[in-house]
Amino acid sequence: MSTSRLIRTLQAATFVLAASYGVMFTMLDDYRDEYGISETSLGFVVGVGFFASFAAQLTLAPLADRGHARRLLVIGFSSLVTGCLLMGFGTTALVITLGRLLMGIGAGMSLPALRRIIIVSDPGNMGLNMGRLVSVDVAGFASGPVLAVATVDPIGISAPFVVLAFTTLVIAALLFLSDIPETASEDRATERFAFDLLRNRGVAGGVLIGLSLFLMIGTFDSLWAIMMEDLDAPSWMANIGITLFALPMIFLGPYGGKLAQRVGPYHVGAIGMLVGAVCMSFYGLLPSPYLMMLVFLLHATNDGFTVTSSSVAVAQAAPTERQAGAQGLLGGMQTLFGGLAASVAGWSYDSFGRGPTFVATSLAIVVLVGSGYGLAGSYRTRRADDDPAPVLSA
């Protein structure tokens, strides 16, 4: 399989992984109405997948740097297939939770290995390819509800999960037969986990900028609909706001990734997140939902160009033979941080109100971005044609 075809196959795999998450969120009410599963149990179903993905990205992803990238992909996709079938045919909270757990583990194993392969297969176009990965990820998540609407009513709850399981099996078979670039035996890291990469100033700086992004996402996603309702906004603003916010990422992601690689991901990421922080403060201060929508459009476009920057920064700073561990470290910490941010945002909104919550989030974003940008040091000036495997700093 050629490099371009391998990358397209990995992009298709990312699309399916994201679609499986989108389907699940859409069908929570079906589980409740059809099987009598409580909202509390369904909340646990959602949460267990995120924590499983977080743990897998931090503990299993580094194995892809030690010559096991293909194995992680195959096992991860097999776990995803099993999880899809359990969620499709399960009728109790226990079985559905187990399915969600396996889906989370499968995604956590697969995604860092997948990103590693894309990074090392075509380093000259790494930013562009990572941006495209963001695009297909967002598009896949958005397609999940469409698949559910098209199949659940005419066929049944199991239908979308069967479609996703079959598609995942086909992609897994293609990857199993592909020539997957593995780390040469003499270059394989001996570290079991990837936390030591935080000693690398470039990786640590990129992670902090990436955490600021998920602080913003966790706060925005959890409060947007509630905030619009409290402001008596038209229902369409609350109902499709998050979907509209994601659209620029689909179309602008590749350009943003290419921009980050050429100009410098720390510059692009820092500027983008500071613009995002200003927008977040406006959400807390503006009195009208219509004025917020103007800020919303600027915010969404800005994120479309800059959302890929942290993953590009980590990819450029990490040694070539540690790419899966570095991407797993970033992804795992972002997953956990986004969940914590959503939880704290809900509590803050109830306790202090809209203004203090969004202004405090803005200030926290500025602190994280400033710390990450300052910590990156000389890595801020790195470009695409620099040595892709710098030595770790103490």
N, C-alpha and C positions, 0 to 999 in steps of 0.2 A: 504494500500500500504506500502511495506517495505521501510526502509530508502534508501537502494541502488536503488530501483526502482524509488522512488521519485526523487532522485538526477539525475538519468538517464533521467527522464522526463523533469526536469529543464534544463539539458544540451541540450536536443532536442529543448526546447523552445528558448534557447540562439542561437542555430544554425539557427533556422528559423528567429529570429529577425535580426541576422547579414545578412542572405541571402536577406532579404527585402531591406537592404541598398545597398548590392552589385548589385542587380537587377536594382535599381533606377539609380545608377551612370552609368551603362552600357547603359541605354535607353534614356539618355538625347538627343542624336542625333536623335533618332526615334521621340521624341516629336517635335523637331524642324522641321524635314523633313515632318512628317505626318500632323501636325496641325499648322505649321507656327509659333510656339512659339519662341520668340527671345531668344538670349543667355543671355541677361540681366535678363529676366523673369526666365529662367532656373537657373541662378545663385542664384536668390532669393529663388527659390524652394529648392535648396540644403541648403542654409543658414538657412531658417526658421525652418527646422527640427532640426538642431543642437541647435539653441537657444531654441526651445521648449523642447528638451530633457534636456538641461541645467537647465531650469526653473523648470521642473517637478521633476528632481532629487533632487533639493535643497528644493522645497516646499512641494511636495507630498510624497516623499519617507519616511519621518519620520512617516507617518501614519502606515506604516507596523510594526513599533515598538509598536504601540498602539492597537494591536489586529486586524489589518485590512490587514494583509499580503495577505490572500486569496482574499479579495475583490479587492485589488490593482492589483493582477495578473489578475483576471477575467475582471475587467474594462479596464486595460491596454491592454490586448489581444483583447478585443472587439474594442477598439480604433484603434488598429493596423489593425484588419480585415477591419473595415470601411475605414481606410486610404488606404489600399491596393486596395480595390474595387474602390474608387474614383480615384486613380492614374491609375488603369487599364482601366476604362471606361470613364474617363474625357477627354474632347477634348479642354478645354480652360485652360489658365494659372491659372485662379482663382480656378477652381475645382481641378486641380492638386496640386496647392499650399495648398489648404485645406486638401487634402489627405496626403500630406507630413507633414503638421502641426499635424494632428491626429496621424500619425505614430511616430513622434518625442515625442509627449506627452505619447503615449502608451509605447514606449521603456523607457522613463524616469521614468514612474510609475512602470514598471515591473521589470527592471533589479536590482535595489537596494533591492526590496522585494525578488526577486529570490536569490540574493547572500546571503541575511540574512538567508533564509531557509537553504541553503547549509552549511553555517558556523555553525549554531546552531544545525543542524541535526546530524552532525558527526564531532565534534570539534577535535577529535584525528587525523583525516585525512583532516583537513581543507586546509592545503597547497596543498596537492595532488589534492583535489577536485577543488580548485580555479585555479590551473594550468590547469586542464582538461577543466575548463570553458573557459580559454583563448584559448586553442586549438580548441574547437568547435566554438568559436566566430570567430576566424580567418578562420577556414575551412568554416564556413557558409558564411562569406563575400566573400571568393574566389569562392564559388559555385554559387553565384548570377549571375555572367556573364555567366556561363555555362548554367544555367536554361534559361536565356534570349535567348542565341544563339539557344538552342534546341527548343524553343517554339514560339518565336516572328514571325519568317519568315513563318513557316508552318501554324500557327493558328492566330496570331495577337498580338497587343500590350497588350491586356488584359490578355493573357494566363498565363504568369509567376505570375502575381499578384493574379489571381484566384487560382492557385496552392498553393501559400503561404497563402492566406486567408483561404482556406479549411484546410490546415495543421495546421494553428494556431488555428482554431476552434476545431479540434480534441484534440490538446494539452490542450487547455483551459478547455474542458470538462473533461479530465483526471484529471487535477489539481483541478477542482471544486469538484470532487468526492473523492479527496485524503484527508488524514489526515494531514493537514498543521499545523506545530508547531507554535503557537501564543504565544506572551509574556503574562505571567500570569498577571491578572488584578492588583495585588498588586505591580508588578514591572514596570508597564507601565510609561514611562516618561511623564511629563507634558509639556515639551518644544515643541513649535509648529514647530520650525526649528532646524537645527542641527549645527548652527554656534557656539553655546556654546562649542561644542566638540573641537574646536580649542584651548580651554584652557588646554586640555589634551596634555601634551608635546609629548606623543607618537603618537597621532593622527596628531598633527601639523607637526611633523617631517616626518611621512609617507606621508602626503599630499605634502610637499615640494619636497620630492624625486619623488613622482608621477608626479608633475608638471614638473620636469626636464625631465622626460620621454616624456611627450607630447610636450615640447619645442623641443626636438630632433625630434619627429615624425612629427610635423607640419612643421618644417624646411626642413627635408629630403624629405618628400612626395611632397612638393610643388616645390622643386628645382631640384630633381634628373633628371627628363627627360630633363629639360631645360639645366642643366649643361652638360649632356651627348651630347646633340645636339651641344652646343657651343664648345665642345672639339672634335667634328667630330667623335664621337664614333660610332660603329656599331649600327644599329637600334634596334637590340635585347636587347642591354644593357639598352636603354631608355624605351623600350616597356614592358619588363617583369621584370625589376629590382625590382620594388616594390613588385611584386608577389613573386619573389625569396626571397626577404627579409623576407616575412611573413612565408615562409615554415618552418624554424626551430622552430618557435613558436608553430606550429601545433604538432610537434613531441617531442619537448623538454619542452613544457610548464608544463606538470605534474611533470617532474623531477625537474624543477626549483622551482615549488611551494613547493614540498616536501623538497628541499634543504633549501628554505627560512624558513620553519617552524622549521627545525631541527637545522640549524646553526645560524639563526637569520636573519629576513628580512632586518633589517637596514644594517647589514654587507654585505649581498648579494646584496642588492639594491645599496648601495653606491659604492661598488667595480664595479658592472656592469655598473653603469652610468658613473663612471670615465673612464672606458675602452671605453664606448661609446663616451665620450667627446674627448678622444684622436683620435678616428676614425673620428669624425666630423671635427677635425682640419686638418687631413690628406686630407679629401675631398676638403678642401680649398687650400691646399698647393701642392699636387702632380700634376705633369704636364701631366700624362698619364692616360687615362681611364682604361687601363689594370692594372696598379698599383692600381688604385682605386678599381677595382674588387677584388683584393686580400684583401684589407682592408675591403671591403664590406662583404666578406665571414666570416672574423673574427667577424665583427660587428653583422651580423645576428645571428651567433651561440651564441655570448655573450648575445644578447637580448633574445634569446630563453630560456636561463637559468635564466635570471634575471628579465624579464618583469613583473612577478607576484608579485614581492617583496613588492611593495607599498601597494597593496590591502591586502596582508597578514599582513603587519605591522599595517595597520589601524584596521584590524579585531582583531589582538592580543591586541592592545592597548585600543580599545573601549569597554565599558561595554557590556555585552551580550544583555541587553535589548535595546541597542542603535545601533545595527549593521546595520540596514537598513539606518538609518539616516547618519551613518558614511560612508557607502559605497556610498550613494547618494551624500554626500558632496564631497568625493574624485572624483567620476565620473563626477559630474557636473562641478567642477572646472577644471578638466582635459579637458573636452569637450570645455569649453570656452577658456582655455589657448592654446589648440592646434590650434583653429581657429585664435586666435590673433597671435600666432607664425607664422602661414602660411602667414598671411597678412603682418606682419612686414618683414618676410624673403624675400618675393617678392619685397617689396620696397627697402630693403637693397641691394639685388642682383642687381637691376637696378641702384641704386645710387652709390654703393661702389664696387661692383664686388664680385666674388666668394670667394677670400681669406679672406677679412675682415668679410664677412657675416658668414662663417663657423667658423672662429677663435673666433669671438664675441659670437656666439652661444655656442661654447665649454666652454668659460670662464663663461658664464651665467649658464650653466649646473653645472660647478664646484661650483659656488657660491650657487646655490639652494641645491645641494647635501650636501655640507659642512654645510650649515645652518640647513638642516633637520637632518643630522646625529648628529650635536652638540645639537640641541634642544631636541632630543629624550632622552638624558640623560640616566637614569637607564633602560629605556625601551629597550635599545640596547642589554641588556643581557637577555631579556625574552626568554623563550623557550616554547615549546608546552605544557609541563606539568605544567606551571605556572598558577596561578589564572586567568581565562579568563575574569574577570570583575573587573579591578582595579578601585580604587576610583579616580575621576577626581581631578586633581591638580588645584590650583588657578592660 
